Amino acid sequence: MEIEVKQEKMAKALNLVSRVAMGAKSTLPILANVLIRADDGKVSLLTTNLDMGIVEYVPVVSAKNGVITVPARIITESVQNLPRGETVKMKLVGEALEISAGRYRSRINGTAADDFPEMPTMEEKDAVIYKVPAEQFKLGMSEVVFTARGDTSRPMLTGVCFSTHDGALYIAGTDGYRLAERKFIDGVKSEVKAVVPRATLQEVLRAFSDEIEEVEIAFTETQVRFRMGEVEVISKLLDGSYPDYRALIPGDLEVEVIAEKMELSRMVRMSMVFARETNGAVICRTEKEGGKFVVASVVNEAGDNSAEMEVVTNGDAEAKLTSKYLAEAINATEEGKVRILMSGKKGVAVVVKNEKSDDYVHLLMPLS
């Protein structure tokens, strides 16, 4: 195997795929390696932790066929430290990879690729496939992925649920204390219900570049594959039943508040400073008379804080919420104003939406 490639292209590709190898927790030492394959002038880099694999095809100056695996950390850091703009030459000599660029020479001992797990294949005829513009994909994920933070005792809550409903594909995440749902793709014909690990989606998001215009998502019963540009991520789906989260979204919240997003976010952040002594709890109160929305910290040893702003509201309501969750829900909306739906009854969930659209719903469970 012989490869000639620009330093910046190889460094970028190695930085992406090596994360999976360097984060692998396995008794198989070879999983800490990256597989480098040159085949018919194409060069691919592959890493896997057995649950997820990522491959990137690297544009090269020239390549002769061959394959080897080398420690991901060593080759990534070696190539990253080479001068930008240099042409990097890689040559397989026995089971070692010789790397040269200008005045720099390195030799990395490798391992034959025979024992390296192959990238899982997917039968496309059995797959449900969707395509989504890159910006739409990133927006949806930014609104949902951060809520999928369940612990190992509830493994399904460590993933994002992709499910079809009324002719649309939705994505949803929850940790049991808050829930976010986004209408992801409208007008779909194929049906799917699958839970994708949060870690997989984070790697997909890290793989984005300005050149990517579209993401292809393919589901089978046990796997999901994301294709974007020269990168492909394939992962096992989480096995189990996702909660019927739509049943948790209240449909009879009679009090509505329309508020400026930036000012509301500032109020919540200020209350968070004083709410640390009470596990982040804040009181949110709407007052129809005078058109006010109040955010106040609970009185504690550190002191207390309250702030109010003018809003459009149709009723009086109050709820105690986790300030961090409220701040994240507000920041996840993409319009200049947010709509908060509350109830005059205690103990009822609070819903945060965009002012003009119901495509994104963020539900917050109240504190007792």
C-alpha positions as CSV (number, residue, x, y, z in Angstrom):
1,M,0.0,0.0,0.0
2,E,1.2,3.5,-0.9
3,I,-0.7,6.7,-0.4
4,E,-0.1,10.3,-1.2
5,V,-2.5,12.8,0.4
6,K,-2.6,16.4,1.6
7,Q,-1.9,16.8,5.3
8,E,-5.0,18.8,6.1
9,K,-7.4,16.2,4.4
10,M,-5.9,13.2,6.2
11,A,-5.7,15.0,9.5
12,K,-9.3,16.0,9.3
13,A,-10.5,12.5,8.4
14,L,-8.4,10.9,11.2
15,N,-9.6,13.4,13.7
16,L,-13.2,12.4,12.9
17,V,-12.9,8.6,12.8
18,S,-10.4,8.2,15.6
19,R,-12.9,9.4,18.3
20,V,-14.7,6.1,18.0
21,A,-11.5,4.1,18.4
22,M,-10.1,6.1,21.2
23,G,-13.3,6.0,23.1
24,A,-13.8,2.2,22.7
25,K,-14.1,0.3,25.9
26,S,-13.3,-3.3,24.9
27,T,-11.0,-6.2,25.7
28,L,-10.1,-6.3,22.0
29,P,-7.0,-4.2,21.6
30,I,-7.5,-4.0,17.8
31,L,-10.6,-1.8,18.4
32,A,-8.2,1.0,19.4
33,N,-6.9,1.0,15.8
34,V,-8.0,2.6,12.6
35,L,-8.2,0.5,9.5
36,I,-6.7,2.2,6.4
37,R,-7.6,0.7,3.1
38,A,-6.6,1.7,-0.4
39,D,-8.6,0.0,-3.1
40,D,-8.8,1.0,-6.8
41,G,-7.5,4.5,-6.1
42,K,-9.9,5.1,-3.2
43,V,-8.7,5.4,0.4
44,S,-11.0,4.8,3.4
45,L,-10.5,5.1,7.1
46,L,-12.6,2.9,9.4
47,T,-13.1,2.6,13.2
48,T,-15.6,0.7,15.2
49,N,-16.5,0.0,18.8
50,L,-18.8,-3.0,17.7
51,D,-21.9,-0.9,18.5
52,M,-21.1,1.8,16.0
53,G,-18.8,2.2,13.0
54,I,-17.7,5.2,11.1
55,V,-15.9,5.3,7.7
56,E,-14.7,8.3,5.7
57,Y,-13.4,8.2,2.2
58,V,-10.4,10.5,1.8
59,P,-9.6,12.3,-1.4
60,V,-5.9,11.4,-2.2
61,V,-3.3,12.4,-4.8
62,S,-2.5,8.8,-5.5
63,A,-2.9,5.4,-4.0
64,K,-1.8,1.8,-4.5
65,N,-3.9,-1.1,-3.0
66,G,-3.3,-2.4,0.5
67,V,-4.7,-2.5,4.0
68,I,-3.4,-2.2,7.5
69,T,-4.6,-1.2,11.0
70,V,-2.6,1.1,13.2
71,P,-3.2,2.7,16.6
72,A,-5.7,5.5,16.1
73,R,-4.2,7.9,18.7
74,I,-0.6,7.7,17.4
75,I,-1.4,8.1,13.7
76,T,-3.9,10.9,14.4
77,E,-1.6,13.0,16.5
78,S,1.4,12.3,14.2
79,V,-0.4,13.5,11.1
80,Q,-2.0,16.5,12.9
81,N,1.5,17.7,13.9
82,L,2.9,17.6,10.3
83,P,3.2,21.0,8.5
84,R,0.0,22.1,6.8
85,G,0.1,22.1,3.0
86,E,2.6,19.2,2.9
87,T,1.9,16.1,0.9
88,V,2.0,13.1,3.3
89,K,3.3,9.8,1.9
90,M,2.3,6.6,3.6
91,K,3.8,3.3,2.7
92,L,3.2,-0.2,4.1
93,V,6.4,-2.1,4.9
94,G,5.6,-5.4,6.4
95,E,3.2,-4.7,9.3
96,A,4.5,-1.1,9.8
97,L,3.3,2.1,8.2
98,E,6.0,4.5,7.2
99,I,4.9,8.1,7.1
100,S,6.9,11.0,5.5
101,A,6.3,14.6,4.8
102,G,9.1,17.0,3.9
103,R,11.8,16.5,6.6
104,Y,9.6,14.4,8.9
105,R,9.7,10.6,9.1
106,S,7.7,8.3,11.3
107,R,7.2,4.5,11.5
108,I,4.1,3.2,13.2
109,N,3.9,-0.5,14.0
110,G,0.6,-1.9,12.9
111,T,-1.6,-5.1,13.0
112,A,-2.9,-7.1,10.0
113,A,-6.5,-6.3,9.2
114,D,-7.6,-9.9,9.3
115,D,-9.0,-9.7,12.8
116,F,-10.5,-6.2,12.4
117,P,-14.3,-6.2,12.5
118,E,-15.7,-5.4,9.1
119,M,-18.1,-2.5,8.7
120,P,-21.7,-4.0,9.0
121,T,-23.5,-4.1,5.7
122,M,-27.1,-3.1,5.2
123,E,-29.4,-4.6,2.7
124,E,-31.0,-1.5,1.1
125,K,-33.9,-3.4,-0.3
126,D,-34.9,-4.1,3.3
127,A,-34.3,-0.6,4.6
128,V,-36.6,2.4,5.1
129,I,-34.7,5.4,3.7
130,Y,-35.2,9.1,4.2
131,K,-33.3,12.1,2.9
132,V,-33.2,15.4,4.7
133,P,-31.4,18.7,4.0
134,A,-28.3,19.1,6.1
135,E,-29.5,22.4,7.8
136,Q,-32.8,20.8,8.7
137,F,-31.1,17.8,10.2
138,K,-28.7,19.9,12.3
139,L,-31.6,22.1,13.6
140,G,-33.7,19.1,14.6
141,M,-30.9,17.4,16.3
142,S,-29.9,20.5,18.2
143,E,-33.4,20.8,19.6
144,V,-33.7,17.2,20.8
145,V,-30.4,15.3,21.3
146,F,-29.4,17.1,24.5
147,T,-32.5,15.8,26.3
148,A,-31.6,12.1,25.8
149,R,-29.6,11.8,29.0
150,G,-31.1,8.8,30.7
151,D,-28.8,6.6,32.8
152,T,-27.9,3.0,32.3
153,S,-30.9,1.9,34.4
154,R,-33.1,3.2,31.6
155,P,-31.1,2.5,28.5
156,M,-33.9,3.5,26.1
157,L,-33.7,7.1,27.4
158,T,-30.1,7.3,26.2
159,G,-31.4,7.4,22.6
160,V,-33.5,9.6,20.3
161,C,-36.7,8.1,19.1
162,F,-37.5,8.3,15.3
163,S,-41.1,7.5,14.7
164,T,-43.8,8.2,12.1
165,H,-47.1,9.7,13.0
166,D,-49.9,11.1,10.8
167,G,-47.7,11.1,7.7
168,A,-44.6,12.8,9.2
169,L,-41.4,11.6,10.8
170,Y,-40.8,12.9,14.3
171,I,-37.7,12.8,16.6
172,A,-38.0,12.8,20.4
173,G,-35.8,12.7,23.4
174,T,-36.4,12.5,27.1
175,D,-34.6,11.9,30.4
176,G,-37.7,11.3,32.4
177,Y,-37.9,14.9,33.6
178,R,-38.3,16.8,30.3
179,L,-39.2,15.9,26.8
180,A,-38.5,17.4,23.4
181,E,-40.2,16.5,20.2
182,R,-39.6,17.9,16.7
183,K,-41.5,17.2,13.5
184,F,-38.5,16.2,11.4
185,I,-39.7,15.3,7.9
186,D,-43.2,16.1,6.6
187,G,-45.1,14.0,4.1
188,V,-43.4,10.6,4.5
189,K,-44.9,7.4,3.2
190,S,-42.8,4.7,4.9
191,E,-43.3,4.0,8.6
192,V,-40.6,3.5,11.2
193,K,-40.1,3.4,14.9
194,A,-36.5,3.2,16.0
195,V,-34.3,4.5,18.9
196,V,-30.8,5.7,17.9
197,P,-28.1,6.0,20.6
198,R,-27.3,9.5,21.5
199,A,-23.6,8.8,21.1
200,T,-24.2,7.8,17.4
201,L,-26.0,11.1,16.7
202,Q,-23.3,13.1,18.3
203,E,-20.7,11.5,16.0
204,V,-22.9,12.2,13.0
205,L,-23.1,15.9,14.0
206,R,-19.3,16.0,14.4
207,A,-18.9,14.7,10.9
208,F,-20.7,17.7,9.3
209,S,-18.8,20.1,7.1
210,D,-19.9,23.0,5.0
211,E,-19.9,20.9,1.9
212,I,-22.6,18.5,3.1
213,E,-26.0,19.4,1.7
214,E,-28.1,16.3,2.5
215,V,-28.2,13.5,4.9
216,E,-29.5,10.0,4.0
217,I,-30.9,8.0,6.9
218,A,-31.6,4.3,6.4
219,F,-33.3,2.1,9.0
220,T,-33.6,-1.7,9.2
221,E,-35.0,-3.6,12.2
222,T,-31.7,-3.6,14.0
223,Q,-29.5,-0.9,12.4
224,V,-29.4,2.7,11.2
225,R,-27.0,4.2,8.7
226,F,-26.3,7.9,8.1
227,R,-24.6,9.0,4.8
228,M,-23.4,12.5,4.3
229,G,-20.8,13.4,1.7
230,E,-17.8,11.1,2.1
231,V,-18.8,9.9,5.6
232,E,-20.9,7.0,6.6
233,V,-21.9,6.1,10.2
234,I,-23.7,2.8,10.9
235,S,-24.9,1.8,14.3
236,K,-27.0,-0.7,16.2
237,L,-30.4,0.5,17.3
238,L,-31.3,0.4,21.0
239,D,-33.4,-2.7,21.8
240,G,-36.5,-2.2,23.7
241,S,-39.8,-0.2,23.9
242,Y,-39.7,3.6,24.0
243,P,-42.2,5.3,26.3
244,D,-45.5,6.4,24.7
245,Y,-44.4,10.0,25.2
246,R,-47.3,11.6,23.3
247,A,-49.6,10.5,26.1
248,L,-47.6,12.7,28.4
249,I,-48.1,15.9,26.5
250,P,-51.1,17.6,28.1
251,G,-53.7,18.9,25.7
252,D,-55.7,21.2,28.0
253,L,-53.2,23.9,29.1
254,E,-55.5,26.9,29.3
255,V,-52.9,29.6,30.1
256,E,-50.7,30.9,27.3
257,V,-47.8,33.3,27.5
258,I,-46.0,35.0,24.6
259,A,-42.6,36.3,25.6
260,E,-39.5,37.8,24.0
261,K,-37.0,34.9,23.9
262,M,-33.8,36.9,24.7
263,E,-35.2,38.7,27.7
264,L,-36.8,35.6,29.1
265,S,-33.6,33.7,28.7
266,R,-31.7,36.4,30.6
267,M,-34.2,36.3,33.4
268,V,-33.9,32.6,33.8
269,R,-30.1,32.7,33.7
270,M,-30.1,35.4,36.5
271,S,-32.3,33.2,38.7
272,M,-30.1,30.3,38.1
273,V,-27.3,32.1,40.0
274,F,-29.4,32.1,43.1
275,A,-31.1,28.8,42.5
276,R,-28.0,26.6,43.0
277,E,-28.7,26.2,46.7
278,T,-32.2,24.7,46.0
279,N,-31.2,22.3,43.2
280,G,-31.8,24.8,40.6
281,A,-35.5,25.4,41.4
282,V,-37.3,28.6,40.2
283,I,-40.8,29.8,40.4
284,C,-42.5,30.9,37.2
285,R,-45.7,32.9,37.5
286,T,-47.9,34.6,35.0
287,E,-50.2,37.4,35.9
288,K,-53.0,38.3,33.5
289,E,-53.6,41.6,35.2
290,G,-50.8,43.8,34.1
291,G,-49.5,41.2,31.6
292,K,-46.5,40.0,33.6
293,F,-44.3,36.9,33.6
294,V,-42.2,36.5,36.8
295,V,-39.2,34.2,37.3
296,A,-38.0,34.0,40.9
297,S,-35.5,31.9,42.8
298,V,-36.6,30.1,46.0
299,V,-35.4,32.0,49.1
300,N,-32.2,30.2,50.4
301,E,-29.0,30.9,52.3
302,A,-27.5,32.6,49.2
303,G,-30.3,35.1,49.0
304,D,-33.1,35.4,46.4
305,N,-33.8,36.9,43.1
306,S,-36.8,37.8,41.0
307,A,-37.4,39.4,37.6
308,E,-40.5,40.3,35.6
309,M,-41.2,41.2,32.0
310,E,-44.2,42.3,30.0
311,V,-45.9,39.5,28.1
312,V,-49.1,38.7,26.3
313,T,-51.1,36.3,28.5
314,N,-54.6,35.1,29.0
315,G,-54.6,33.9,32.6
316,D,-52.9,33.3,35.9
317,A,-50.7,30.2,36.6
318,E,-47.6,29.2,38.6
319,A,-45.1,26.3,38.4
320,K,-41.9,25.4,40.1
321,L,-39.3,24.2,37.5
322,T,-35.7,23.2,37.1
323,S,-34.0,26.4,35.9
324,K,-31.4,24.6,33.8
325,Y,-34.1,22.7,31.9
326,L,-36.2,25.8,31.4
327,A,-33.1,27.7,30.1
328,E,-32.3,24.9,27.7
329,A,-35.9,24.7,26.5
330,I,-36.0,28.4,25.7
331,N,-32.6,28.4,24.0
332,A,-33.7,25.4,21.8
333,T,-36.5,27.4,20.1
334,E,-35.5,29.2,16.9
335,E,-38.0,32.1,16.8
336,G,-37.7,35.5,18.4
337,K,-40.6,34.9,20.7
338,V,-41.5,31.8,22.7
339,R,-44.9,30.5,23.7
340,I,-45.3,29.0,27.1
341,L,-48.4,26.9,27.9
342,M,-49.3,26.4,31.6
343,S,-52.2,25.4,33.8
344,G,-53.9,27.1,36.6
345,K,-53.8,23.7,38.4
346,K,-50.7,22.7,40.3
347,G,-48.5,19.7,39.3
348,V,-49.3,20.0,35.6
349,A,-46.5,20.0,33.0
350,V,-45.3,23.2,31.3
351,V,-44.9,23.3,27.5
352,V,-42.5,25.5,25.6
353,K,-43.0,26.1,21.9
354,N,-42.1,28.6,19.2
355,E,-44.6,31.5,18.9
356,K,-45.9,30.6,15.4
357,S,-45.3,26.9,15.0
358,D,-46.2,23.7,16.7
359,D,-43.5,21.7,15.0
360,Y,-41.3,21.8,18.1
361,V,-42.6,20.9,21.6
362,H,-40.6,20.9,24.8
363,L,-42.3,19.6,27.9
364,L,-41.0,20.3,31.5
365,M,-42.2,18.3,34.5
366,P,-42.9,20.6,37.5
367,L,-41.1,20.2,40.8
368,S,-43.1,19.4,43.9
